[in-house]
Amino acid sequence: RLICGPNTIDVEITPIWKLLIKEVLNPFYIFQLFSVCLWFSEDYKEYAFAIIIMSITSIVLTVYDLREQSVKLHHLVESHNSITVSVCGRRAGIQELESRFLVPGDLLILTGNKVQMPCDAILIDGSCVVDEGMLTGESIPVTKTPLPKMESSMPWKTQSEADYKRHVLFCGTEVIQAKGACSGTVRAVVLQTGFNTAKGDLVRSILYPKPMNFKLYRDAIRFLLCLVGTATIGMIYTLCVYVLNGEPPEEVVKKALDVITIAVPPALPAALTTGIIYAQKRLKKRGIFCISPQRINVCGQLNLVCFDKTGTLTRDGLDLWGAVPCDRSGFQEVHSFVSGRSLPWGPLCAAMASCHSLILLDGTIQGDPLDLKMFEATTWEMAVSGDDFHIKGVPAHAMVVKPCKTASQVPVEGIAILHLFPFSSALQRMTVIVQEMGGDRLAFMKGAPERVASFCQPETVPTSFVSELQIYTTQGFRVIALAYKKLETDHHTTAFTRDKVEADLIFLGLLILENRLKEETKPVLEELISARIRTVMITGDNLQTAITVARKSGMVSESQQVILIEANEITGSSSASISWKLVEEKSIAHSNQDNYINIKEEVSDHGREGSYHFALSGKSFQVISQHFSSLLPKILINGTIFARMSPGQKSSLVEEFQKLDYFVGMCGDGANDCGALKMAHVGISLSEQEASVASPFTSKTPNIECVPHLIKEGRAALVTSFCMFKYMALYSMIQYVGVLLLYWETNSLSNYQFLFQDLAITTLIGVTMNLNGAYPKLVPFRPAGRLISPPLLLSVILNLLLSLAMHIAGFILVQRQPWYSMEMHSACTVQNESISKLTISPTAPEKIGSNGAFTSFENTTIWFLGTINCIIVALIFSKGKPFRQPIYKNYIFVLVLVIQLGVCLFILFADIPELYRRLDLLCTPLLWRVYITIMLSSNFIVSLVVEVSALRLLITV
């Protein structure tokens, strides 16, 4: 206990004051605090209060969400921290102990059902049925078997050929049933405690998620640093101008600091977040839930999506189509279950009735859907033996299968299942030891046909095995093989090792199961392929079945060829080799590493390249990764079908795709997909279990329709982020340029003028510009993934230069007007007299606020140009098609722009002295106002041309 600590996963509920301090110390809020203090010193109270309200609201909502997550996570783990367990001590015997005192090495005694596991433990005696949904998302109960007793000194994990996890009871899982063996008790040795357990690892991954490496966010930091650099230049310019003009030191400092808040807009992070929030809400309406909102932007860059097959592309339920028994003479006639006829009694029927991992829970048979369909086809019944059940070698409370009362010509009363070697995706098989009541002791094996046949006596496997198997797999059926052997009855079941049982078996035949495509699969895959998004199948099923499903689903079109790649390990004196063949060919052309298949000659699609797909198994993938690593990228570029893949191989494959600069999405629904879901850029779980925490996205609808929806929303959110970045950058630069021009005359915009631009224009635009939904069609190209891509930089820089030119032109030209020097209120009132005859009587500038601004024609011109230009930039940057809904569909945004533009034009042409006085503006002649309008219209047209050109360049790139 001193070394390992207590067996608890302590996740404290973070105090609100800690969350508050952590959030407030965010650099973004510190910068806002600096800005607000500066604004208060300049009497810019209105916008300061608006920013304070927005910031407080944001902080409160964030702290509330973090507190809720902390409470949920605390309750999730707290239930396993204080459980009473039975521990067997060397001296004290069996005693009750609180789970927090457990240490590695303790011997647990598991009694009863519905036991919560407080630690990771290795099962050494008895068997357990466990619900691992909490950790893996798998809703099917899992059978755990005891660790084999071996004399080898090798580490226990490496002693077993299969996955070691089948012997481990993981923390956080629930033991549904515990059955004792010869000793009558179920015993397990504590392996890991606390945060070292599987549940501790899951909690740690929630507390400290893997950082997301997305170029957009790195570019955003660089972009902000560029704005800071621009602000620094502006500060130096301001210091020089104001010091040379002899302004007071405190005024100089205020003006210099003010440039920072203008060049780096404090509202930028909030504006960027709103687009993601809106996208998350739209996804939620479609039943797609997200626990990592920042990954929504990553969805917009997906160009490869990997799919599991069973339960993802095909239906969960398997229908038993038929059985093909065999004897010494070969395969017999197919027995069809569709007709309703029961299978005649024999070893094949006995295997179907007993070779499974089904359990009886509360009177209901539960387990793998395949096992369930197979057992139901026999019309047998399942029961648990009572205390009065006394058959030699059969433990009490064993699982017993019996023929139904209506069944006839069955010579046995029932079959007791003595021992189970559970199915493993690594071994591709399962085996049971059974005892016929009043009959023989038998072993039955069920699994992948090629694997099962390798354990059988060669003379019992029909010579037409390969061709018969191909007949059904090419039709898309799922095929399972069965085999059996008789065992000696004078040995106890624990004396049989798996190696001894699984040798010299007699081949029984094939089970044919139909696994239909989901209705949504083909249309979705066609949509993705037409949008040039690669689709890849990663499955644990048979390779030929996977190829057939790929063809039926449209993943591989009828006109395209499939090249099968088989890689062989080093055997004896021969080196590792690869063989290539066209799937349609009967013979396999074996090759060594120097030979090749001429794709252009052998595979053609009306002269088009890229008309072929590679298909390979998990074993071949592993061999190629180890011995032909230089070939692997070339194979993966055209690899579409990956079959017989173990969970570890799925994760490795996803990682290899990422090395090729693919943005990878993974869609799956089973426990075998959890590692790949975590590894992918975007993991989409179709499971409703709690293990959806392993995946950033979870779809309530259990089909792949969620994938294109997610990509569309991701693209829309990504484009929205770019639009907001560009808009906020241009808005700040427009204001920055205007203010620096006014600083030349030691003037500035007044507080009300700043307020109108910041609050009435930019804030409303920032809130409504992001409301565009995703475009309903996926186009065959992606939005840019980087802020510093040439099209985006071109758009921002050219628009900035246009705004700069327009402001400078307005600033210089207004000073050259004949009415420029007249009395400040008279330029609008002159009607009959010519301007040249006016008596010029300049007046001293009138201060209009504590920020040192005064009314002037330059101030008025710059304000009108900047304000209306902000609206123009918002309209131009708010792109619709091809990634978002057209701008006219965003009714609120269009209404806001129309009202804002209408108000600005009304102010420009109103001639209302009181209105001008309140906005600190001077009235100018009508001709000058028309000239301002012409300048803005010209700027709009040129900006529109620039943006369209940038968009075309982006599409070309």
C-alpha angles and dihedrals in degrees: 000000000000090000101037101029125217119329095248136116099216113196106169121209099250110237115246092237090058092049090046094051092045091051095044091051089059107124089235093060092042088056090048090051090052090049094048093050090050092048092050090052088055093046090247089141102147098062091037089058090046091053091045091053092047092047094047090048091049093047093047093049092046093047090047092052093046091048091050091050091048092051093047093049091047092053090045093060102026094074091066096047097075111039124139111234136181114242126186112221126195093237108014095047119211113356137166115251137176110252092234088071095056118118132185109281097035115132112233123203110208115205131174129359135291094042118167112220111230094186144013109275137176114233109229102165132029127003134271138201109216136191105219096172091117092063107026107022090237109141093192115093114248124221117224122201130197121267108264114253106242132169092216118116091216118119110277094241092060097044094077122072090210131061109300090217091080088074097046128089105207127217113257095029125111123236103220096181132011119193124189123221125208093325091051092230135094112229132184134177118228108247107173135007138196118352091354090072127092090257091048089054090051092049090047090053089053093047094044108026121195109269113251114237102208120153092216093069093046089050090049091057091048090048091053090049088054089053089049089051090050089049090052091055089049091050092053090048091049093049091051095048097045096042092050089050090053097242118167114272095243090052090050092051093047093051093046092050090044089064090064094056089048098048095041107043111215091212094060100098092045091050091051093049095054093068091055092046091053091047091050091053092050090050091050090055088057092051095256112131124198129200094178108048094180089067090066088081089051089057088066090065099049113131100161128045122189118205132197111223113217111063092002108058094010132041121276094231119078120207116212102234100178150311128246108205119196138197136177091296093055136256118354130211116302114262108218118211091191089078090060094239114142119235113259116252115272142106091295091056091045090050092052090049097049112019099089143086097237120142134200109235120176090338093308125110110232135178145082112358091229092054090045094053091047094050094044090054090063091055088220125142132235127221141159118244116245131225090271091059104111116171122145111265095004114117122224117268092022121161110260128190119201135185112253118258093254093054116107136196094029107135096198129071092215148316124252117210106224104174138004130207096194127224116272125190088218093054095034092213146072131208135198133194111216139179121218110218103251091357145072133322108242142182120216126193128196128180149091108354096233091048096047092046090055090063095048130091104267093231091058094055109086116242089233091058096114096045093044091050091049092052091063101033092053088057090055097253120146109236127204124185127213131203138168147184138190118252132205113264097209093073125078115241092246089062091065115089120202092248092056095045095046097057135094094008126172115240111238105181145265134300114212116208126184117224109185125203117252112252092241096052102081098045091048094049091047089052092050094046092048087053089054093247110144116236120204131182119218112182142154091222131101115299096231091048089051091051091051092048089048090055095045092048094049094245085121113030123222092250093054126086129225120219114203115216119201120182122191127206125236107282120185110305096348120094126227112286142186127219124197129198141160107250092229092059119092097213125061115227103216115210137183122223094278097056126080144188114241101232096187092055101035099038121041136159105189090307095309121134121220090047095127136075131206120227123191142158129244090255092054090047090054094048092047091048091053103037107018102036092145090060095047098083091050091049094047093051088067099022111121107155122052113174136178088029119165119217091258092050090050090056092046091050092052089050091051091052089052090054087061089060094255119147098227128207119190122200119188143134109205140078090254090065098054095094093048091046090056093044097050123087087240120022118193117192121198090191121105092204123113089257088081082097084081089065129058091219132040124187119211089201107073098222137079096259086101092067099070090039090055093047091048093050090044091053091047092049092047093050089046090053090052092046091051092045092051093043096048090046093050092044091053092044092048090052091042094053093045094049094046090052090052090046087064086072092036087251131122142178115286122246092256091050091051089046093053092052097041101041110019095040114022101032093050091046091048091054097045104033090073095057095090110117125220120285108255094231128065109227121210095253137057132235117256113280097206135061091214095056113129097249094051094043090047091052095048097042096046092046089048091051090048092052091046092051092047093049094047091047091051093045094051099037095051089058090055095055116114092233094049097102099041125109108299098241097043105069092086097041098058109103114143104023120079114245092237092062094052119115106240113221111164117201130208116270114268114229112229105185147355091273092075097251121144134187114268140146089249090054092049094047095046091048095051093045093047097043098048091040089058089057092047092050091050091053093048096044095046095091119189119181137064097028104017136037113276114276092248089062089063092077096174093052093047090048091050092050093047092050093045093048091044092051092047093049090045091054090046095053102024102097090205108147095198092053091049091048093053092049091045092240133140123227114245131193117277091246091059092049089052088050091053089052092050091050091051092046091051090048090051093052094047092045090051091052090049092050094048090048091049090050092051090049089050092052090048091050 
